[in-house]
């Protein structure tokens, strides 16, 4: 089974039904209109989710470095400008 639509089914009343389905049926690639990734499905940690987390950490680290560099350069750059 690769795809299932349950949006109007009473089971859809459970907030986490997609997550539960993905865990019960690892072969699923689509639940309702949501494309998922088999074992990397909604709410299941896996390679795809980990790579996304790693990428978010990289972006956060880069943003923090830029902010730190701007903070350090800010006062020095301002003191060099004539008043």
C-alpha positions, -999 to +999 in steps of 0.1 A: +000+000+000+015+033-011-013+058-007-045+062+013-071+089+016-089+092+049-096+130+052-134+126+054-132+093+074-140+095+111-104+083+118-093+117+106-107+132+138-076+119+156-050+147+154-021+124+149-038+098+125-013+105+097+017+099+120+001+067+134-007+054+099+029+062+087+042+042+117+018+012+111+023+011+073+059+021+064+054+015+027+030+045+025+042+073+003+011+095+005-016+100+032-044+122+020-029+150+000+004+148+019+033+131+002+055+114+028+087+094+024+081+058+035+102+053+066+109+090+067+072+096+070+055+122+091+068+123+126+093+094+122+129+104+126+151+092+098+178+102+074+157+128+056+145+144+089+180+144+103+194+160+073+168+188+076+176+193+112+213+194+104+207+220+077+186+241+100+215+240+126+240+250+099+218+280+089+213+290+125+251+288+132+258+309+101+232+335+112+247+337+147+282+341+132+270+369+109+253+386+138+284+383+160+306+397+132+283+426+126+282+433+164+320+433+165+325+454+134+297+478+142+314+499+170+348+498+152+332+508+119+313+537+135+344+550+154+363+552+121+337+574+105+342+612+108+316+630+130 
